[in-house]
Amino acid sequence: MVAQTISFPKGLIGFKENKMFDLIWDQKRAPFHLLKAKDGALSFIILPINEFAPEYQLVPTKEEELLLSVEESDELVYFAIVTIPQDPSLMSANLQGPVLINLSKKMGFQAIRPDEELRYPILEGYTRLMQECQQC
Amino acid sequence: MLVLTRKSGQGIMIGDEIRISIVSIEGDRVRLGIDAPRDVSVHREEIFLQIIEENQKARLEGDIDWEKLKNIFSGA
């Protein structure tokens, strides 16, 4: 298990009081990651967006780069928060509020992309990705 | 809440850097112009509200069956 503490200066949208989270990766949960608040019982499942929607091109805005102190050599990862309904096969990813993490600076931010899907069907995207890979 | 009456073409200042102006009024639709520094993000309120709602839905409650979740994902 690998855990690193990520600071979210603005918190997550609607959860402004939680500024520090552990980003937890564990083989037994791969490719899912856990984002767990240091100071409360708040946690989310997150998934690197390129694991299921590589066509989704995300570029940080200037403001986001400033907020996350992005420098050229920094490692940036876009995650989506995963919502798991009663039927887990209908799990969806929030691409409208992607979570951008600057791994090099250990800083994160929930961005807003108004034109993207709020509930992107993860399994459909993943299936399509696998089919495309078999062809290539 | 502060309530102000403005006519088309007029504006309000929030602090000394954010200006909101009334561009036009047609029936029940008001077009607003917003001038704000680049580090201030401006979005429609409903986008915010639906992301808050989705975050609340996504918040984990109780234990997760990771094995099951992984199987669903890799078996897709």
Backbone of each chain as ProteinMPNN parsed JSONL, in Angstrom:
{"seq_chain_A": "MVAQTISFPKGLIGFKENKMFDLIWDQKRAPFHLLKAKDGALSFIILPINEFAPEYQLVPTKEEELLLSVEESDELVYFAIVTIPQDPSLMSANLQGPVLINLSKKMGFQAIRPDEELRYPILEGYTRLMQECQQC", "coords_chain_A": {"N_chain_A": [[0.831, -1.19, 0.0], [0.516, 2.196, -0.834], [0.62, 5.402, 0.431], [0.094, 8.833, 0.136], [0.189, 12.159, 1.316], [-1.974, 14.64, 0.259], [-2.464, 18.017, -0.374], [-5.359, 19.965, -0.49], [-5.99, 23.022, -1.225], [-8.418, 24.379, -1.606], [-10.249, 22.589, -0.757], [-12.686, 19.971, -1.522], [-15.369, 20.334, -3.889], [-18.117, 21.525, -2.219], [-17.228, 20.377, 0.071], [-15.574, 21.987, 1.758], [-14.278, 22.163, 4.148], [-12.476, 20.127, 4.522], [-9.161, 19.862, 3.971], [-6.884, 18.368, 3.736], [-5.849, 15.35, 2.376], [-5.386, 11.797, 2.192], [-3.933, 10.121, -0.438], [-4.467, 7.049, -1.544], [-3.053, 4.096, -2.656], [-3.455, 0.761, -3.501], [-2.564, -2.503, -4.275], [-4.591, -4.416, -4.097], [-6.809, -3.001, -4.66], [-6.464, -1.879, -7.109], [-7.476, -0.755, -10.369], [-8.438, 1.27, -8.832], [-8.251, 4.092, -6.68], [-8.008, 5.456, -3.392], [-9.307, 8.302, -1.862], [-8.868, 9.912, 0.965], [-9.97, 11.813, 3.634], [-7.867, 13.495, 5.964], [-8.762, 14.573, 8.322], [-11.27, 13.648, 9.027], [-14.198, 11.543, 8.549], [-14.338, 11.234, 5.784], [-14.396, 9.9, 2.621], [-13.466, 8.946, -0.715], [-13.824, 7.03, -3.717], [-11.533, 7.076, -6.284], [-10.492, 7.319, -9.715], [-7.944, 7.067, -12.108], [-8.374, 9.03, -14.941], [-7.477, 8.277, -17.452], [-7.557, 5.542, -17.352], [-10.011, 4.618, -18.15], [-11.13, 6.364, -19.963], [-9.419, 7.351, -22.217], [-9.648, 9.085, -24.309], [-10.458, 11.398, -23.349], [-9.379, 14.466, -23.135], [-7.557, 16.424, -21.068], [-6.599, 19.593, -20.122], [-4.834, 21.577, -17.95], [-5.995, 24.755, -16.777], [-4.57, 28.069, -16.811], [-5.046, 29.226, -14.313], [-5.492, 26.986, -12.723], [-2.998, 25.804, -12.906], [-1.483, 27.697, -11.559], [-2.624, 27.546, -9.012], [-1.889, 24.981, -8.282], [0.792, 25.137, -8.246], [2.229, 24.391, -10.601], [5.003, 23.161, -12.324], [7.177, 22.724, -15.167], [8.291, 20.108, -15.182], [6.663, 18.681, -13.558], [4.569, 16.021, -12.33], [1.422, 15.437, -13.372], [-1.806, 14.269, -12.601], [-4.981, 13.371, -13.692], [-7.844, 12.603, -11.994], [-11.026, 10.924, -11.659], [-13.855, 11.258, -9.61], [-15.548, 8.503, -8.357], [-18.833, 7.296, -8.54], [-20.737, 4.925, -6.921], [-23.516, 3.165, -7.492], [-26.405, 1.308, -6.217], [-26.468, -0.959, -7.885], [-23.463, -1.994, -8.724], [-22.389, -2.269, -11.252], [-23.222, -0.196, -12.672], [-21.589, 1.87, -12.14], [-20.298, 5.209, -12.108], [-18.352, 7.939, -13.432], [-17.341, 11.126, -12.454], [-16.862, 13.424, -14.674], [-17.268, 16.019, -14.963], [-16.449, 17.298, -12.737], [-13.519, 16.934, -12.426], [-10.663, 15.654, -10.625], [-7.716, 17.158, -10.156], [-4.422, 16.321, -9.648], [-1.302, 17.352, -8.586], [1.278, 15.484, -8.457], [3.94, 15.853, -7.945], [4.104, 18.121, -6.373], [2.373, 17.505, -4.434], [-0.264, 18.464, -4.337], [-3.731, 19.212, -4.723], [-6.845, 19.658, -6.569], [-10.247, 20.245, -7.205], [-11.486, 20.509, -10.267], [-13.604, 22.303, -12.636], [-15.479, 21.351, -15.348], [-17.669, 22.357, -17.35], [-18.831, 21.338, -19.709], [-18.496, 18.623, -19.77], [-19.327, 15.139, -18.98], [-21.427, 14.457, -16.193], [-22.033, 12.027, -15.123], [-20.335, 9.767, -16.247], [-20.453, 6.693, -17.857], [-18.568, 4.252, -16.586], [-17.941, 1.521, -17.138], [-18.786, 1.106, -19.767], [-17.051, 2.775, -21.156], [-14.625, 1.586, -20.534], [-14.907, -0.97, -21.668], [-15.036, -0.306, -24.358], [-12.504, 0.712, -24.683], [-10.914, -1.58, -24.258], [-11.705, -3.149, -26.433], [-10.751, -1.621, -28.531], [-8.048, -1.837, -28.06], [-7.559, -4.495, -28.576], [-7.704, -4.516, -31.263], [-5.528, -3.082, -31.984]], "CA_chain_A": [[0.0, 0.0, 0.0], [1.255, 3.457, -0.883], [-0.229, 6.534, 0.775], [0.765, 10.124, 0.225], [-0.725, 13.216, 1.733], [-2.162, 15.667, -0.767], [-3.159, 19.182, 0.162], [-6.369, 20.587, -1.356], [-6.18, 24.344, -0.602], [-9.826, 24.789, -1.67], [-11.1, 21.45, -0.428], [-13.455, 19.495, -2.666], [-16.559, 21.18, -4.039], [-19.138, 21.117, -1.251], [-16.565, 19.858, 1.283], [-14.458, 22.933, 1.854], [-13.595, 22.091, 5.439], [-11.415, 19.121, 4.472], [-8.106, 20.372, 3.083], [-5.792, 17.411, 3.613], [-6.333, 14.005, 2.065], [-4.425, 10.773, 1.811], [-4.18, 9.434, -1.709], [-4.033, 5.7, -1.175], [-3.039, 3.109, -3.73], [-3.218, -0.58, -2.98], [-2.71, -3.505, -5.34], [-5.86, -5.124, -3.995], [-7.885, -2.117, -5.123], [-6.1, -1.318, -8.41], [-6.881, 0.574, -10.569], [-9.1, 2.286, -8.022], [-7.5, 4.711, -5.599], [-8.86, 5.981, -2.332], [-8.976, 9.65, -1.417], [-9.423, 9.856, 2.318], [-9.646, 13.027, 4.386], [-7.069, 13.283, 7.164], [-9.386, 15.081, 9.538], [-12.673, 13.283, 9.157], [-14.577, 10.257, 7.962], [-14.765, 11.528, 4.419], [-13.517, 9.292, 1.635], [-13.998, 8.758, -2.053], [-13.078, 6.202, -4.664], [-11.196, 7.833, -7.488], [-9.923, 6.481, -10.774], [-7.27, 7.908, -13.11], [-9.306, 9.097, -16.069], [-6.966, 7.543, -18.627], [-7.831, 4.098, -17.212], [-11.278, 4.236, -18.782], [-11.543, 7.327, -20.984], [-8.185, 8.006, -22.676], [-9.944, 10.115, -25.314], [-10.805, 12.602, -22.603], [-8.16, 15.276, -23.062], [-7.688, 17.489, -20.087], [-5.459, 20.494, -20.03], [-5.095, 22.509, -16.85], [-6.006, 26.175, -17.121], [-3.506, 28.858, -16.167], [-5.382, 29.406, -12.891], [-5.267, 25.696, -12.056], [-1.542, 25.619, -12.799], [-1.022, 28.571, -10.475], [-3.115, 27.015, -7.743], [-1.184, 23.749, -7.952], [2.234, 25.426, -8.404], [2.73, 23.46, -11.615], [6.192, 23.469, -13.103], [7.222, 21.923, -16.382], [8.634, 18.694, -15.015], [5.776, 18.071, -12.563], [3.707, 14.914, -12.759], [0.019, 15.759, -13.121], [-2.738, 13.181, -12.904], [-6.401, 13.685, -13.568], [-8.683, 11.528, -11.479], [-12.451, 11.21, -11.566], [-14.507, 10.675, -8.447], [-16.437, 7.43, -8.815], [-20.065, 7.08, -7.787], [-21.148, 3.522, -7.042], [-24.916, 3.012, -7.084], [-26.747, -0.023, -5.673], [-25.923, -1.922, -8.842], [-22.127, -1.433, -8.955], [-22.002, -2.296, -12.663], [-23.615, 1.111, -13.224], [-20.712, 2.894, -11.558], [-20.051, 6.308, -13.037], [-17.243, 8.828, -13.091], [-17.696, 12.536, -12.59], [-15.88, 14.118, -15.525], [-17.574, 17.447, -14.885], [-15.662, 17.812, -11.617], [-12.328, 16.082, -12.317], [-9.724, 16.015, -9.553], [-6.37, 17.284, -10.701], [-3.421, 16.228, -8.579], [0.101, 17.545, -8.922], [1.954, 14.517, -7.577], [5.266, 16.355, -7.582], [3.97, 19.109, -5.297], [1.393, 16.959, -3.481], [-1.379, 19.398, -4.228], [-4.868, 18.8, -5.535], [-7.883, 20.645, -6.825], [-11.357, 19.728, -8.015], [-11.744, 21.467, -11.339], [-14.959, 22.265, -13.19], [-15.526, 21.315, -16.806], [-19.137, 22.359, -17.501], [-19.332, 20.63, -20.889], [-18.25, 17.179, -19.687], [-20.412, 14.361, -18.373], [-21.464, 14.349, -14.737], [-22.063, 10.588, -14.796], [-19.778, 9.004, -17.362], [-20.552, 5.259, -17.546], [-17.181, 3.764, -16.591], [-17.743, 0.206, -17.754], [-18.912, 1.256, -21.218], [-15.811, 3.374, -21.631], [-13.545, 0.602, -20.376], [-15.127, -2.019, -22.657], [-14.653, 0.246, -25.656], [-11.042, 0.827, -24.661], [-10.358, -2.92, -24.405], [-11.948, -3.585, -27.809], [-9.832, -0.886, -29.403], [-6.7, -2.343, -27.828], [-7.417, -5.789, -29.247], [-7.527, -4.271, -32.689], [-4.236, -2.442, -32.31]], "C_chain_A": [[0.874, 1.252, 0.0], [0.29, 4.591, -0.554], [0.612, 7.799, 0.749], [-0.269, 11.198, 0.537], [-0.754, 14.31, 0.682], [-2.942, 16.819, -0.14], [-4.119, 19.744, -0.894], [-6.698, 21.963, -0.759], [-7.632, 24.805, -0.617], [-10.779, 23.674, -1.262], [-11.708, 20.854, -1.682], [-14.745, 20.312, -2.724], [-17.666, 20.66, -3.124], [-18.549, 20.554, 0.046], [-15.339, 20.727, 1.57], [-13.656, 22.786, 3.141], [-12.452, 21.075, 5.443], [-10.346, 19.544, 3.46], [-6.977, 19.37, 2.861], [-6.358, 16.013, 3.404], [-5.156, 13.056, 1.89], [-4.865, 10.185, 0.484], [-3.595, 8.032, -1.539], [-4.17, 4.754, -2.368], [-2.698, 1.762, -3.116], [-3.489, -1.57, -4.114], [-4.088, -4.167, -5.3], [-7.047, -4.26, -4.446], [-7.645, -1.603, -6.542], [-7.165, -1.655, -9.452], [-7.55, 1.673, -9.737], [-8.127, 2.824, -6.972], [-8.511, 5.192, -4.564], [-8.377, 7.387, -1.983], [-9.677, 9.847, -0.081], [-8.99, 11.083, 3.106], [-8.895, 12.679, 5.665], [-7.879, 13.561, 8.423], [-10.866, 14.716, 9.649], [-12.955, 11.96, 8.476], [-15.083, 10.448, 6.532], [-13.835, 10.798, 3.459], [-14.257, 8.999, 0.341], [-13.159, 7.728, -2.793], [-12.788, 7.078, -5.874], [-10.439, 6.928, -8.452], [-9.19, 7.421, -11.741], [-8.104, 7.871, -14.397], [-8.792, 8.307, -17.265], [-7.137, 6.029, -18.513], [-9.114, 3.688, -17.941], [-11.726, 5.191, -19.877], [-10.331, 8.082, -21.521], [-8.44, 9.104, -23.704], [-10.247, 11.465, -24.654], [-9.542, 13.414, -22.376], [-8.36, 16.418, -22.078], [-6.418, 18.317, -20.045], [-5.752, 21.45, -18.883], [-5.121, 23.946, -17.362], [-4.847, 26.863, -16.403], [-3.759, 28.991, -14.654], [-5.125, 28.116, -12.107], [-3.778, 25.443, -11.882], [-0.967, 26.472, -11.67], [-1.367, 27.977, -9.116], [-2.31, 25.795, -7.297], [0.337, 23.893, -8.106], [2.899, 24.528, -9.452], [3.973, 24.01, -12.298], [6.318, 22.429, -14.204], [7.437, 20.424, -16.144], [7.681, 17.97, -14.055], [4.907, 16.97, -13.163], [2.263, 15.216, -12.341], [-0.848, 14.559, -13.462], [-4.164, 13.688, -12.71], [-7.138, 12.447, -13.088], [-10.145, 11.934, -11.623], [-12.967, 10.568, -10.291], [-15.554, 9.682, -8.955], [-17.664, 7.355, -7.906], [-20.505, 5.644, -8.016], [-22.579, 3.376, -6.549], [-25.171, 1.606, -6.561], [-26.272, -1.15, -6.591], [-24.554, -1.402, -9.277], [-21.726, -1.44, -10.427], [-22.402, -0.988, -13.354], [-22.742, 2.237, -12.667], [-20.399, 3.98, -12.594], [-18.935, 7.205, -12.509], [-17.668, 10.263, -13.354], [-16.61, 13.268, -13.385], [-16.131, 15.626, -15.54], [-16.782, 18.107, -13.744], [-14.42, 16.965, -11.422], [-11.389, 16.583, -11.211], [-8.313, 15.987, -10.123], [-5.377, 17.237, -9.544], [-2.029, 16.422, -9.161], [0.906, 16.667, -7.958], [3.3, 15.054, -7.105], [5.191, 17.328, -6.411], [2.989, 18.656, -4.213], [0.248, 17.946, -3.222], [-2.499, 18.981, -5.178], [-5.954, 19.852, -5.595], [-9.003, 19.97, -7.61], [-11.746, 20.796, -9.026], [-13.211, 21.384, -11.775], [-14.85, 22.322, -14.708], [-16.991, 21.196, -17.209], [-19.645, 21.502, -18.655], [-19.13, 19.119, -20.832], [-19.369, 16.479, -18.925], [-20.287, 14.283, -16.85], [-21.411, 12.875, -14.313], [-21.623, 9.766, -15.999], [-19.816, 7.519, -17.0], [-19.201, 4.566, -17.699], [-17.028, 2.462, -17.37], [-17.889, 0.264, -19.273], [-17.619, 1.79, -21.809], [-14.674, 2.36, -21.606], [-13.667, -0.506, -21.422], [-14.679, -1.547, -24.036], [-13.13, 0.319, -25.766], [-10.386, -0.533, -24.915], [-10.534, -3.422, -25.833], [-10.973, -2.907, -28.761], [-8.418, -1.44, -29.267], [-6.486, -3.687, -28.52], [-7.179, -5.609, -30.733], [-6.144, -3.713, -33.004], [-3.051, -3.332, -32.013]], "O_chain_A": [[1.849, 1.344, 0.746], [-0.75, 4.723, -1.199], [1.721, 7.825, 1.283], [-1.416, 11.152, 0.093], [0.28, 14.835, 0.269], [-3.949, 16.611, 0.537], [-3.734, 19.968, -2.042], [-7.57, 22.074, 0.103], [-8.044, 25.552, 0.271], [-11.994, 23.811, -1.41], [-11.294, 21.19, -2.792], [-15.158, 20.906, -1.728], [-18.097, 19.513, -3.237], [-19.278, 20.287, 1.002], [-14.211, 20.237, 1.614], [-12.507, 23.221, 3.224], [-11.556, 21.158, 6.283], [-10.593, 19.578, 2.254], [-6.203, 19.503, 1.913], [-7.224, 15.555, 4.149], [-4.067, 13.466, 1.488], [-6.021, 9.802, 0.308], [-2.383, 7.861, -1.407], [-5.227, 4.631, -2.988], [-1.771, 1.643, -2.315], [-4.5, -1.484, -4.811], [-4.68, -4.444, -6.343], [-8.162, -4.761, -4.592], [-8.521, -0.96, -7.121], [-7.713, -2.757, -9.417], [-7.265, 2.857, -9.915], [-7.288, 2.09, -6.449], [-9.705, 5.314, -4.84], [-7.178, 7.622, -1.828], [-10.903, 9.936, -0.005], [-7.798, 11.363, 3.233], [-9.224, 11.715, 6.357], [-7.72, 12.895, 9.446], [-11.627, 15.423, 10.31], [-12.063, 11.338, 7.9], [-16.111, 9.899, 6.135], [-12.626, 11.034, 3.466], [-15.476, 8.83, 0.306], [-11.964, 7.57, -2.542], [-13.678, 7.733, -6.415], [-9.839, 5.925, -8.065], [-9.739, 8.445, -12.148], [-8.485, 6.8, -14.87], [-9.582, 7.73, -18.013], [-6.888, 5.307, -19.479], [-9.272, 2.523, -18.306], [-12.622, 4.855, -20.65], [-10.208, 9.291, -21.322], [-7.578, 9.948, -23.95], [-10.287, 12.509, -25.305], [-8.728, 13.077, -21.516], [-9.235, 17.266, -22.254], [-5.31, 17.789, -19.944], [-6.815, 22.07, -18.852], [-4.366, 24.31, -18.264], [-4.232, 26.294, -15.501], [-2.843, 28.887, -13.838], [-4.615, 28.143, -10.987], [-3.341, 24.936, -10.849], [-0.089, 26.035, -10.926], [-0.539, 27.911, -8.208], [-2.075, 25.592, -6.105], [1.07, 22.904, -8.097], [3.978, 23.98, -9.228], [4.002, 25.144, -12.777], [5.656, 21.391, -14.179], [6.841, 19.585, -16.819], [7.866, 16.787, -13.77], [4.562, 16.997, -14.344], [1.924, 15.249, -11.158], [-0.649, 13.91, -14.489], [-4.496, 14.333, -11.716], [-7.062, 11.383, -13.702], [-10.469, 13.119, -11.699], [-12.562, 9.461, -9.935], [-16.334, 9.983, -9.858], [-17.553, 7.351, -6.68], [-20.633, 5.197, -9.156], [-22.84, 3.45, -5.348], [-24.245, 0.799, -6.474], [-25.744, -2.161, -6.13], [-24.469, -0.485, -10.094], [-20.822, -0.703, -10.822], [-21.976, -0.711, -14.475], [-23.115, 3.409, -12.72], [-20.257, 3.706, -13.786], [-18.625, 7.221, -11.318], [-18.287, 10.56, -14.377], [-15.583, 13.674, -12.84], [-15.327, 16.402, -16.055], [-16.488, 19.302, -13.78], [-14.262, 16.336, -10.375], [-11.337, 17.776, -10.911], [-7.795, 14.941, -10.516], [-5.477, 18.007, -8.588], [-1.634, 15.742, -10.108], [1.176, 17.044, -6.818], [3.747, 14.747, -6.0], [6.084, 17.368, -5.564], [2.802, 19.338, -3.206], [-0.142, 18.216, -2.086], [-2.259, 18.473, -6.274], [-5.991, 20.794, -4.803], [-8.75, 19.223, -8.555], [-12.269, 21.852, -8.669], [-13.954, 20.507, -11.336], [-14.218, 23.215, -15.273], [-17.506, 20.093, -17.39], [-20.764, 20.991, -18.598], [-19.546, 18.407, -21.746], [-20.23, 17.114, -18.315], [-19.205, 14.075, -16.301], [-20.825, 12.528, -13.287], [-22.442, 9.149, -16.68], [-19.281, 7.118, -15.966], [-18.746, 4.322, -18.817], [-16.1, 2.313, -18.165], [-17.189, -0.452, -19.989], [-17.152, 1.31, -22.842], [-13.867, 2.285, -22.533], [-12.666, -0.935, -21.996], [-14.032, -2.282, -24.782], [-12.553, 0.023, -26.813], [-9.43, -0.636, -25.683], [-9.631, -4.046, -26.39], [-10.438, -3.534, -29.676], [-7.677, -1.505, -30.248], [-5.389, -3.989, -28.989], [-6.539, -6.437, -31.381], [-5.644, -3.843, -34.121], [-1.908, -2.932, -32.234]]}, "seq_chain_B": "MLVLTRKSGQGIMIGDEIRISIVSIEGDRVRLGIDAPRDVSVHREEIFLQIIEENQKARLEGDIDWEKLKNIFSGA", "coords_chain_B": {"N_chain_B": [[-28.946, 39.236, 2.456], [-27.779, 41.395, -0.035], [-29.747, 43.485, -2.01], [-30.064, 44.939, -5.116], [-31.251, 47.353, -7.474], [-30.874, 47.472, -10.936], [-30.325, 48.9, -14.161], [-30.392, 48.021, -17.67], [-27.153, 47.935, -19.01], [-26.011, 49.057, -16.791], [-23.912, 48.405, -13.916], [-22.404, 46.385, -11.263], [-19.926, 46.485, -8.714], [-17.827, 44.084, -7.241], [-15.819, 44.033, -4.616], [-12.739, 45.513, -5.734], [-12.15, 44.45, -8.122], [-13.897, 42.789, -9.448], [-16.411, 42.953, -11.777], [-19.806, 43.069, -12.493], [-22.042, 43.287, -15.054], [-25.157, 44.427, -16.448], [-26.085, 43.225, -19.399], [-28.199, 42.878, -21.221], [-31.807, 42.866, -21.116], [-34.422, 40.711, -21.561], [-37.634, 39.994, -21.434], [-38.011, 37.413, -19.111], [-35.375, 36.899, -19.067], [-32.078, 37.655, -18.29], [-29.127, 39.013, -19.443], [-25.853, 38.729, -18.38], [-22.749, 40.371, -17.92], [-19.487, 39.492, -17.027], [-16.649, 40.597, -15.499], [-13.695, 39.491, -14.291], [-10.784, 38.761, -12.291], [-8.28, 36.478, -13.548], [-7.804, 34.376, -11.825], [-10.138, 33.931, -10.544], [-12.744, 31.779, -10.64], [-15.576, 31.425, -12.738], [-18.746, 30.211, -12.888], [-21.881, 28.754, -13.961], [-24.459, 28.58, -11.541], [-25.934, 26.185, -11.301], [-24.222, 24.208, -12.216], [-22.268, 24.027, -10.24], [-23.958, 23.209, -8.123], [-24.799, 20.711, -8.99], [-22.423, 19.294, -9.033], [-21.708, 19.341, -6.34], [-23.814, 17.794, -5.345], [-23.294, 15.368, -6.622], [-20.783, 14.76, -5.566], [-21.56, 14.349, -2.936], [-23.113, 12.082, -3.23], [-21.168, 10.322, -4.061], [-19.531, 10.004, -1.923], [-18.077, 7.784, 0.345], [-19.828, 5.316, 2.148], [-19.737, 3.152, 4.751], [-18.367, -0.226, 4.327], [-16.409, -1.282, 1.518], [-16.693, -3.685, -1.009], [-14.005, -4.643, -2.329], [-12.956, -6.649, -3.911], [-15.149, -7.526, -5.403], [-15.723, -5.182, -6.767], [-13.406, -4.807, -8.283], [-13.549, -7.086, -9.859], [-15.845, -6.599, -11.347], [-14.965, -4.442, -12.804], [-12.716, -5.412, -14.252], [-13.885, -7.43, -15.623], [-15.41, -6.262, -17.473]], "CA_chain_B": [[-28.521, 39.407, 1.06], [-27.916, 42.739, -0.579], [-30.544, 43.512, -3.23], [-29.907, 46.223, -5.813], [-31.947, 47.448, -8.752], [-29.992, 47.968, -11.979], [-30.895, 48.949, -15.51], [-29.514, 47.512, -18.713], [-25.978, 48.784, -19.209], [-25.397, 49.383, -15.508], [-23.149, 47.293, -13.352], [-22.042, 46.452, -9.852], [-18.567, 46.05, -8.44], [-17.617, 43.278, -6.04], [-14.431, 44.403, -4.366], [-12.38, 46.472, -6.78], [-11.663, 43.733, -9.302], [-14.937, 41.997, -10.119], [-17.515, 43.786, -12.236], [-20.899, 42.362, -13.134], [-22.872, 44.292, -15.711], [-26.374, 43.949, -17.104], [-25.872, 43.431, -20.835], [-29.53, 43.115, -21.792], [-32.939, 42.245, -20.414], [-35.512, 40.378, -22.487], [-38.611, 39.191, -20.697], [-37.462, 36.936, -17.837], [-33.963, 36.554, -19.245], [-31.134, 38.748, -18.099], [-27.762, 38.646, -19.837], [-24.875, 39.367, -17.501], [-21.347, 40.36, -18.303], [-18.678, 39.365, -15.811], [-15.213, 40.835, -15.608], [-13.084, 39.058, -13.034], [-9.392, 38.331, -12.473], [-8.195, 35.121, -14.106], [-7.784, 33.318, -10.804], [-11.49, 33.749, -10.004], [-13.501, 30.988, -11.616], [-16.964, 31.847, -12.854], [-19.549, 29.138, -13.48], [-23.31, 28.799, -13.65], [-24.697, 28.006, -10.224], [-26.434, 24.796, -11.327], [-23.083, 23.3, -12.391], [-21.747, 23.849, -8.879], [-24.883, 22.447, -7.286], [-24.853, 19.284, -9.354], [-21.165, 18.652, -8.627], [-21.831, 19.118, -4.892], [-24.726, 16.664, -5.136], [-22.631, 14.142, -7.064], [-19.757, 14.484, -4.555], [-22.215, 13.776, -1.757], [-23.513, 10.724, -3.581], [-19.982, 9.476, -4.234], [-18.902, 9.836, -0.618], [-18.207, 6.373, 0.756], [-20.529, 4.988, 3.397], [-19.561, 1.742, 5.066], [-17.266, -0.956, 3.713], [-16.48, -1.535, 0.087], [-16.229, -5.005, -1.422], [-13.052, -4.296, -3.395], [-12.825, -7.793, -4.808], [-16.297, -7.47, -6.312], [-15.575, -3.995, -7.608], [-12.337, -5.079, -9.245], [-14.025, -8.079, -10.818], [-16.776, -5.922, -12.262], [-14.193, -3.58, -13.695], [-11.867, -6.156, -15.186], [-14.721, -8.324, -16.427], [-16.286, -5.461, -18.344]], "C_chain_B": [[-28.772, 40.84, 0.611], [-28.716, 42.67, -1.885], [-30.454, 44.902, -3.852], [-30.747, 46.216, -7.085], [-30.999, 48.089, -9.769], [-30.732, 47.994, -13.312], [-29.895, 48.335, -16.483], [-28.356, 48.486, -18.922], [-25.288, 49.163, -17.911], [-24.675, 48.168, -14.942], [-23.041, 47.385, -11.85], [-20.589, 45.986, -9.729], [-18.565, 45.187, -7.182], [-16.139, 43.407, -5.717], [-14.034, 45.4, -5.446], [-11.926, 45.772, -8.052], [-12.752, 42.997, -10.074], [-16.088, 42.919, -10.487], [-18.552, 42.907, -12.92], [-21.806, 43.412, -13.755], [-24.1, 43.632, -16.341], [-26.219, 44.264, -18.588], [-27.21, 43.711, -21.519], [-30.584, 42.398, -20.972], [-34.026, 41.993, -21.448], [-36.478, 39.473, -21.763], [-38.015, 38.752, -19.374], [-35.99, 36.54, -17.967], [-33.084, 37.794, -19.133], [-29.767, 38.263, -18.554], [-26.779, 39.447, -18.996], [-23.504, 39.323, -18.146], [-20.517, 40.333, -17.032], [-17.216, 39.616, -16.149], [-14.592, 40.471, -14.277], [-11.63, 38.689, -13.301], [-9.345, 36.856, -12.886], [-8.229, 34.035, -13.037], [-9.139, 33.17, -10.103], [-12.277, 32.951, -11.03], [-14.966, 31.397, -11.56], [-17.736, 30.738, -13.555], [-21.01, 29.373, -13.156], [-23.547, 28.055, -12.344], [-25.111, 26.535, -10.293], [-25.315, 23.778, -11.548], [-22.466, 22.988, -11.02], [-22.638, 22.909, -8.072], [-24.884, 20.98, -7.678], [-23.546, 18.566, -9.032], [-21.178, 18.392, -7.114], [-22.683, 17.88, -4.629], [-24.056, 15.337, -5.51], [-21.513, 13.769, -6.084], [-20.39, 13.827, -3.328], [-22.643, 12.34, -2.001], [-22.323, 9.775, -3.614], [-19.278, 9.195, -2.91], [-19.15, 8.425, -0.099], [-18.901, 6.244, 2.104], [-20.317, 3.501, 3.625], [-18.435, 1.095, 4.269], [-17.51, -1.19, 2.226], [-15.97, -2.951, -0.175], [-15.305, -4.817, -2.63], [-12.921, -5.413, -4.414], [-13.91, -7.747, -5.881], [-16.151, -6.315, -7.304], [-14.52, -4.222, -8.697], [-12.792, -6.059, -10.31], [-14.976, -7.464, -11.836], [-15.991, -5.12, -13.281], [-13.427, -4.41, -14.72], [-12.673, -7.112, -16.059], [-15.572, -7.586, -17.434], [-16.091, -5.821, -19.815]], "O_chain_B": [[-29.836, 41.411, 0.849], [-28.39, 41.876, -2.768], [-30.732, 45.908, -3.2], [-30.928, 45.166, -7.701], [-30.393, 49.125, -9.493], [-31.646, 47.204, -13.548], [-28.719, 48.155, -16.167], [-28.553, 49.699, -18.999], [-24.119, 49.548, -17.915], [-24.819, 47.051, -15.438], [-23.522, 48.337, -11.235], [-20.1, 45.198, -10.539], [-19.213, 45.514, -6.188], [-15.295, 42.933, -6.478], [-14.897, 46.066, -6.018], [-11.383, 46.406, -8.956], [-12.549, 42.624, -11.23], [-16.668, 43.582, -9.627], [-18.232, 42.11, -13.802], [-22.281, 44.318, -13.07], [-24.084, 42.458, -16.711], [-26.222, 45.429, -18.986], [-27.338, 44.658, -22.296], [-30.295, 41.454, -20.237], [-34.493, 42.911, -22.122], [-36.171, 38.309, -21.507], [-37.561, 39.585, -18.589], [-35.432, 35.913, -17.067], [-33.312, 38.817, -19.778], [-29.296, 37.218, -18.105], [-26.86, 40.672, -18.911], [-23.148, 38.362, -18.828], [-20.801, 41.055, -16.077], [-16.629, 38.927, -16.982], [-14.918, 41.065, -13.25], [-11.282, 38.339, -14.428], [-10.267, 36.091, -12.6], [-8.634, 32.905, -13.309], [-9.272, 32.373, -9.174], [-12.457, 33.397, -12.163], [-15.518, 31.675, -10.495], [-17.416, 30.37, -14.685], [-21.347, 30.089, -12.213], [-22.917, 27.033, -12.073], [-24.7, 25.73, -9.458], [-25.429, 22.626, -11.128], [-22.185, 21.834, -10.697], [-22.172, 21.964, -7.436], [-24.96, 20.102, -6.818], [-23.55, 17.361, -8.783], [-20.713, 17.347, -6.66], [-22.335, 17.03, -3.809], [-24.217, 14.326, -4.826], [-21.316, 12.587, -5.798], [-19.842, 12.884, -2.756], [-22.555, 11.489, -1.115], [-22.429, 8.602, -3.257], [-18.509, 8.239, -2.805], [-20.28, 7.936, -0.101], [-18.601, 6.961, 3.059], [-20.681, 2.683, 2.78], [-17.647, 1.781, 3.618], [-18.645, -1.282, 1.757], [-14.945, -3.363, 0.368], [-15.743, -4.827, -3.781], [-12.793, -5.17, -5.614], [-13.649, -7.902, -7.074], [-16.415, -6.453, -8.498], [-14.718, -3.878, -9.862], [-12.482, -5.91, -11.492], [-14.919, -7.769, -13.027], [-16.31, -5.117, -14.47], [-13.487, -4.135, -15.919], [-12.202, -7.551, -17.108], [-16.358, -8.191, -18.163], [-16.747, -5.246, -20.684]]}, "name": "protein", "num_of_chains": 2, "seq": "MVAQTISFPKGLIGFKENKMFDLIWDQKRAPFHLLKAKDGALSFIILPINEFAPEYQLVPTKEEELLLSVEESDELVYFAIVTIPQDPSLMSANLQGPVLINLSKKMGFQAIRPDEELRYPILEGYTRLMQECQQCMLVLTRKSGQGIMIGDEIRISIVSIEGDRVRLGIDAPRDVSVHREEIFLQIIEENQKARLEGDIDWEKLKNIFSGA"}
